[in-house]
Amino acid sequence: MTPFLQQVASAYIHNELPQLADYCFVFPNKRSGVFFRHYLSLEAQGQPFIMPEIGTIAEVTNRFSALTEAPRLDQLFILYNEYRELSDDVVDFDQFIFWGEMLLNDFNDVNLYLVDPHKLFVNLKRFREVSSNYLTEEQVEIINRYWGERFVHTSPDQFWNHLHEEAPTSLENKFLKLWEVLDTLFERFNKRLLDNGMATRGMFARNAVNYLSKAAGTKLPYKRYIFVGFNVLTLAEIKIFEKLQARGAADFYWDMASPSFRDEGNRAAFFMRRNVDCFPSRYDLNELYPEKPSFPEIHITGVPTAFGQTKAAGLQLSEWISDGSISNPANAIDTAVVLPDESLFIPMIHAVPAEITALNVTMGFPLKSTSISSLMSAIVSMHLRASRSRNEWSYFYEDLRAVLTHPLLQAMDPEGCNALLRLMLDRRLYMVPASKIAETSPALAFIFTPVRDTNEVEEVHTYFFDLIEGLRAFTATRKELKIENYFLDTYLVELENLRAACARWSITMRDKTFIELLQRTISSVSVRFTGEPLAGLQVMGVLETRALDFDKLIMLSMNEHVFPHKQYTRSFIPDTLRRSYGMATTELQESIFAYSFYRLISRASKVRLCYDARTLSGKNSEISRYIAQLLYLFPECRIEHDLASFTTHPTEEEAIVVEKSPEIMEKLREFTPPGRRTLSATAINDYINCPLSFYLKRICRLDLDEDVMDYMDSGTYGSILHEVAERLYKELRGDRDEVKITEEILDSFIRDEVRMDGIITELINEKYNRMPEGDRTPLVGESLVLGKVMKHFLILMFRREKEIAPFDFIDGEHKVEGTMKISDNLTVNILQFIDRIDRVYPGGRYGEGLGLLRIVDYKTGSDKTDFSDMDDLFNPETDHRRKAILQLMFYCNAYAGKIKYDGAIMPQIYSFKTLSTTGLRPLSYQKEDFTDYRVINHLFMERFRATVGEMFDPNVPFTQAVDDSACKFCGFKPICRKH
């Protein structure tokens, strides 16, 4: 079907070619004007002519005055200044900004719909004195003619009667207080703009109406204004059309090609029929092109993901290329992809087939979706949460990490970024001083310059200006970062506009408003790409399609609340009053979307509509009302409706198996003499839990970066706790081999809280607060609380140990290093640190005999102290495998081997969690006290040697854990992907 704009161009080329220079063609947007210029040249077929003026309705109305359009920020600042002078309830700009935007929209609508503000913004006290004829006779006549029977002429009483006149609620009081100044505020706001030579779009429209009403005898800039492709009109546009029509200087063309427009109940055509009746066309396009409109071939597809729709669109484009529907993929100008959801822009670009080499993007790319915006957001968050202590500014580690891991900074200074990340991890810095950042990574110092006063416009502007210039200096040197450099240029322009507006109107900001206003401004800016609009596949938003036609059309996101978009009318003018004065309501917006959809598919030959077919709760999974209308109201449509599915072949989860290659066996031999690597009890437990984890951690030496935590983990807590006890005992022992511990000594430990507090403070500062060794800076906050908890448990332990005193303390954190023979062919290197070795005297007979050696392991967790067989120690599928008991048995064997001792050794667990309830109970083996490791050592060593032998067996690969509980806290889960 011939495009609508080409029909209009043909009518004027064939009928009024010599007069075109005196005419002005007016369109809803610039893009339709570009295509119209193309069609004029096409229809002229080489005939010489002077190109007419082509513009948008906004450009035409602006020319009726010498004013300039006020930038949005200037409007907001002017409105705020005027409000401050009117209201006794003066609010900061920070508070005003949130509803100032709503007032600007309302004031613009008042002008666009030619509403008398004195009658709209009437005071409640004066309401009953105001005549009920709140619309002029001319307005009533225009609205009735344009709306027809559908317009409900309601009364403002419906609004005012809802207010409690005698005793308004607090919310109503606030609303009325604002409403009482709106009339004067509207008048002063308009006057201030005019005094500065500026106007809003609504003011331009009202001014154009006034000009045309008063200047009947004056000469117009053009002999004729031809309005093409409009839909729902504001009252100002209607008046402009009428005034020009009355002077014989107007012509109108309406696109009514869709068969859906014949349906009386279709909202899409309601206003269009009024337009055609009120503003007829000079030339009958149907006579030029006698084509009966019909629905095209429509293919509706449900896709169970949002991004999957872009893949379906890409496949459809490939199919059209293959069957010749797109005859020239290098210039598919007659094909369009419409994206109601702009978030699908990037995936759609990547889904376009390689054969299509030219794209024309008209919707603009939101700056908030760029990598530069994400970096700026991270930097803003970092500064907003920065704190100052002792004249030093510091940044929170989470904010700093978000900035340092950004790809742009990693490209700028990878060594500096990684050094800072490592510094935070090694020293566990929650707040990182700016001076330390500058010292570690000088190249990034300009990013981490403190903003000392976030309320000071000039300081914030200077920081962001230097920041953007610093980033641009880097991106300008990298060809692959050209697009980022372009985004930074756009960001810089918006920054300068904001600062200039603040300076012009002397706006004082508080509570970090300038930063937030900058972010808000950026979030509404779209980056416009330059290109040839008349070449390539057209990728556009819904409103960019106005008056344009395409032969092949793909529309995505055809779901309710996406298309049509769910409307939230943010306005201080209640809906009742809007209807009373003929102002825009949600119904008008719905009519615009409905018309856009049906008009767009009217001249296409092939249409593909995709929607998200997921049925998840809370998702926009309902099909668009327009799809439902096509399916059920228009049986003549040639529709195919299907559901796309992903072709998957479920397979059993493939296990990860690492065979012991010669290279891996060579690494394993490093754990045997004369190699220098060693095995510990922890390593053996790791292997039993998960051989694959053992391989990655012990063989490959993969270092799992631990996160900086703002709390003390159990490992650090336990390490500090038993080191305090070790230091107290070792200081008492001195250089001797052992020391006798009596009840009196334990009482002295308990009484000397100052000494214990000092040791606890040193160790918490060193191991948790990452301060130098020996630092006794007083603990605060969480550290102080944890220190008190530790002291409580230590005192409890000393009291319990009085029950077994006297005993001999031999050593703490005792190092056992050497070799252990596993078999005739295998000897391994071992290294152990035993928490504590002492000698107790059961029955209290101190000094009689040699006593009983104990190997003690401190535990702050919930380790089990009972077992019944070796499976409890070695079987990875056993519930709560007794890892601590296996560790103690290993200690006993290693220590006995070191001192050549074949006597009894008692393995003992000090469980701090149960000290107050169960005391220092021995381990339990088959429900009997376990006081001598030798009782089961032959069974233990048999399983132990088998386990270590398997570890070194070249025929046994490293496999994943058989028990899922081993995966719960494993850092290798992203690699393993088990379950």
Phi, psi and omega in degrees: 000141182295132179301145182303313182295327178291325176298315180296316180300318180296320180300317183280327178295319184279340185248330187219042183301316182292335185268359187302328182296339182266002186251159176231120178265129186244132184232163179292331180212171184290327186296319178297328176294323178296315179293323180297320178299321178296317182290328175300313180296322181294315182288331180293336177050046175090352179291136180287139175200159178269125183296131179287170174287135180230125182205178177266166179299325179294318180295323181292313181294327180296332184284351178278003176214166181265013183278163174249153181285128183286129174301152185300319181296319178299318178301316182295318182290320178297315180300320180295315180298320179291322180296320180300325181282339184267323190262139174280348177263075185286126179247156175289157179301329180301322178279324185292327189302328186288327178250355174296323178298321179295319180296321178299317179295319180294316180296323178294320178295322179302320179286318182297329181255014172053038180278140175283110184297332181294332180267331178286310184269054183279142177291141180302324181291331180267354188304314185287348178271346184277139179297145180289347178279070186282349172250145176289161179300322180294319179295316180300317181295317180295314182295316180296320181291322183280320180276332182067213184289342183287338183285124178262113184277083184277172180249144176300343178307325183300330177278307187295330181291344178280347180271144180274095187297321183286316184219078181297150176288169181298321178294318178295324178298317180295319179295314182295326180296320176289317183301326183294337181257357186295323180299308180292322180297319178299314183294315182289324178298312179298320182294318180297320177298313181296322179298334180258013176070029182232165178203161174266172179301318179296321179295320177299317181295314180296320179297320179296320178298314180297320181296313181291332180286327186262342187251051182296330183266353182278159182274135179276155179301330182228150180291329181212141174249122181252112182266123189233128169081021180276168182227253178286131185250146170281166180297325178295319179295321178300315181296319179298316179300316183295316183296317179290324178296319181296331180270004180070024185243028183218149173218151188223141177224126185241134181272105182237036188283339185289138177294341179293337182289348176282345181281118183300328184273356182282121182298334183298328188258356187302306181287330181295322178296322177295320180299315182295320180291317185281326186229080183289163181268149178288322181242138181273107182293331180293331178288325178290320182229086184286074181246125178281121183293141177213163180285145179279182173286118186243130178241116181255129183228128172267128181239129187282022171210161177287311181293332178299333178297323179293324177294320177296322178295319178297320178295323179294319178298318178298320179295317179295326177292318182295319183272004176086001178299322170261099188285332182231086183301333180290341180214069183275059185291337182271012180237136182226144171245119184256130184241094174298332178255107186292343180292345179272006184300306183296311177301326180292319179300320181287339182272351181294132181300152182295335181295333179273104186264349182237130177236144173236109183262120183252347188278346184078149180255120183300128180298332180293344181265003182272163177294330179295319179296320179295322177294315180297320179298319179294321180292318178299313179301322180298315182287324180293334180256007178293152180228157182241129179215128180054046178061023179233125177274137180227154181244143180291137188299324180295319178293319181295320179295320179299324179285314186292334180270002178293137184304325182293317179289325176297328177285326181291310185212075183299320181294318180294317179298313182291328177295319178293320178297318179292322178300315179298322183286313183294319182261003179047057182272119176274322175242121186254120180297144179297326180295323179293325178294315180296325179290321183281321182224081182301329183294338182254009185300328182294336179283327186256024172290124184297141170264099191290329179226100183287355178267350182270115186301314184295320180293316179296318179298316180299318180298309184292328177296312179296323179298310182294320179296321178296319178291321180295326179299329179277311184295332180293339182268354183245119181298322183288349180252022182299320181292323177296324177296323178294317178297321179296322176300315179298318180299319181295320178300314180294324178297315181293322177298318180294316180295319180297319179296318178299318181292320182298323188248012173050052181272125175262129184243151178225168175054043172064031185291325183299317179297314181293323178293324176297316178297319179296319179297315181297323183294341181257002183266138174246138177275121181269128179271141177269146181178184180268110185292341183258028179213144172090168176298133183268119176246117191212164172275177185295312185290338177289347183274357185305128177071001180261152179231147179222147182281320176243132188223134174236127177237128180257173175056042179278063178241148177301143182077352170254310170218107003288149181293139179292124185264132172241107183282104179264102186206147173276348179269110183302155184301325179299315179291324178299315179295321182298326183258012176068027180272170183297137174230181181297332179299322179294320178296319179297323178296323179296314181294317181297315179298317181300319182292306185292325178293323184294322182274358189293318185256002178283153175264333179222130182230132175241119179249126180243142177222159179280116187267007179292152181240031180288146180296135178086353180267156177278069186265354179285136180295152179298147179300334182288325174294317179299321179295318179298321184288324190247338183257344183233079183296340181285351180294140174267093188242133167250130182233121180217172178243127177279149178222154178273130179280106180233151179237095182301130177231161176295146181298123182280124181287147176268121182232128178250108178288149182275088179288168176305325180293319179291320178298325177296321177291323178295326181293346175293342178272004179241154179300140005268019178299161186254355181275152188231158174253143177239172177298324178297320179295320179296316178298322177299318181295318180295318180296311184202104178303325180294317178297319177300317180298313183293318185278314188268322182274309181279347181056039176289127183265114178277113178295118177279147181281152173284118183254142178268028174212162181275121179284166186296326180296313179295319179301310181295321180298317179293318184299310184282340176287330175297312179298318180299317182294319179299315181290319183291323177297325179289322182288322182066225183270000181287163179288328179201167181220142179278127180254120180250173177298324180295321179294316179297323176295323179294323175301316184293319183285326185278069183291331181298315180296316180295320179298321181296316180294317179300317181297314179303311186290322177296317179297322183284311189269337182249312181272359175057042175264167180299155180300135179088357181291127181245034174304129184306139179285148177223161174059229183299320181300319180296316179297314180297322177299319179293322178296317179299315180299321179301314182289325178294317178297321178297320179295316180297323178295320177293324181290341174298335180289339180250000179288153358280153175213166181257123173271123183261309182195160174229148185051049185282129183270127174239111182231133180172214180233160177222128180280124180262318178205180180298333184254000186219122170232134184243155173276137179234153175213122181228149170237108184272127184305316185199140174234127177215180179228124180249165183233092181303139181085358176078012183270070183296132178092347179273116182076195182271352184075188183239117177293140175235141168246117189251135176240123178280134179225130176257358181265205184249047182292138178285145182245011178235150176204160185237337178203181184289337177298328178297338181261327191245341184279115183294343181269359179287135176297130178054057179306138186278074181295323182293323180290320175302316180299316180294320178296321176296317178301314183300315180293318181294317181291318179299321177294324182292316184263007180055055187242130180243016180273187182286139172228131182260115173284136185221136174250125172266100180267105184295334181293332185244012181302320184286341184254313184253350179069214183258058181289145177288168174297159181239122176245118183051045175067017175240150179300135183252101186244359181215116184296338184294339182302323183240008189296326179296322176291320181297310184294330176298313179288323181297312180296323179295320180293312180292323178298320177298322180301325183259004180283117182296343182269354180252110183284167173276123184238172179285163180298144177271342180249121184297337181296336178290341183271349191303313183245020182284132180284350182264010180305319179298332179278316185289318180060026179292122183057000000 
